[in-house]
Amino acid sequence: MAYTSFQQACDYIRDESAVNAEKVRKEILKIIHSLPDHPEKYPRDKFKKDNQGHHRAFEKYSFRVAYMVTPTEIIILRIRHVKQEPKAY
């Protein structure tokens, strides 16, 4: 689901500028791929109720990426434009 919404956002940007769409896609994926090196680099997700620190988020190019850190993996939960209404979870 997160990947699909990210692809749709990149497609939307591509309608205006293919260069900007590729820039956004590359930079966000670069950060996502670097998460295993330091998964707690970004702050706790302020929209997650009762967050014990496993849910984190970062923003880049007006996109907010929420992810969950488990002992064995990092799960990308959502990629949304920051102007969209945040969804509680």
C-alpha angles and dihedrals in degrees: 000000000000091000092049093051090047091051091050091051091050090048090052091051090046089061088066101030130000090195093055092045091054092046092053093045094049096046096047092046090048090057092045091051090050094054095091089061093059112359095176094054092105125061127265113277105263092201095059112095116229091005109187091190099274093103115070137166143194135190128220129165091354093306123118117210116197118194140171125224118213128174091262107027150014114236120201104219105178142358111194138158110257092236091062116097108266115245117224116228 
